[in-house]
């Protein structure tokens, strides 16, 4: 019979969530920058 110690899983899960959050924030900044560039290109016409 196998068992799982959930306390051993908490640290890797927290680390993974932190990494995903950082990646999400970086992507959001990129999207915002691209939106600004698109608006600038629209106004140049």
N, C-alpha and C positions, 0 to 999 in steps of 0.2 A: 504494500500500500504506500502510495506517495503522498506527500504533503507539500504545501506551499507556505513559506513564511513571507507574509505580505510586507513586513517591515524591510525585507531585503529588496523588495521591488520598488519601494518608495523613492529611493535616491536616484535610480536610473530614470524613473518616470518624471521626476521633477526636473532633472537635467534635460530630458528630451523636450519637455514643455517649454523650458527656458530657451532652448535652441530654436524651437518652432516660433516662439514669440519674437525672437530677435530677427528671424528670417521674414516673418510677417511684417514687422516694422520697417525693415529695409525695403521690402516690396511696396509697401504703402508710400514711402517717401519717393520711390521711383515713379510710381503712378502719379503722385502729385506733381512731380517735376515735369513729367510728360504732358500732363494736362495744361500746365502753364505754357509749355512750349507750343502746344496745339493752339491755345488761345492766342498766343503771340503771332503764330503763322496766319491765323484767321484774320487778325486785325491788319496785317501787312498788305492784304489784297486790296 
